[in-house]
Amino acid sequence: MKGTDKNTKVPKQKIVIIAISSAVLVLGFCVSCFTYPNSLIFTLLLSVFPLVGIISIILLTFKSKSGLVGVLSGNLSIILLFSIIIPAIVRVKEQHKIVRCMWNLRELGKVINEYSESHNRQLPVFNKWCDLLSPDLTENLFICPSSDKAKCHYAMNPNCEANSPNDVVLLFETKGGWNQYGGPEMLTFENHRDKSCNILFKDRNVSYVIPEGLDDLNWGDEQKQ
């Protein structure tokens, strides 16, 4: 009987080692899946070892009726817990980036207003607006934290003038560039994961716009016709 017990039980030290290592591997799997959802290769690379660890635990569990069942259930609990927590953290982080992007535009609006007051109430020339504003910036406000590396992620609407209505678009999000200007054809919803775009209006208010609200924007082209 004693020989049978020895063969059916796994030493406690071995169980502890398996528990710790497998928990770390499962955690790495969860983090890789939810932190890099757009990087399939990176996720697969980080997932190989956790998957091997989980499969090994399952096989050991079937071979033994000891504490390995607890190890397996514990790791499944970790997966469930992080499947709830990590997506929430990712959403909060992305929301923070959107708010930061809105703050950038709001601060750019202040700088444009200061420029206008010192230049006979005229707005910066649209094809040189970045060059004209950059010397007055104490920090880089041209970069959207949600987008890729570029000098500037915003463009100016050339139809917005000093006497334009307050609801006319002044600055809007676009792909990376410098001194960019144009209309809705240049606007992008790709900078943020939720497919949204931040808009600065003539009155310095900033709005969070989704694709369905694009047609409601006033680009000021009607007053020029």
Beta strands, then each sheet from edge to edge (+ up, - down):
strand 1: 152-156
strand 2: 169-177
strand 3: 197-201
strand 4: 206-209
sheet 1: 1+ 2- 3+ 4-
end
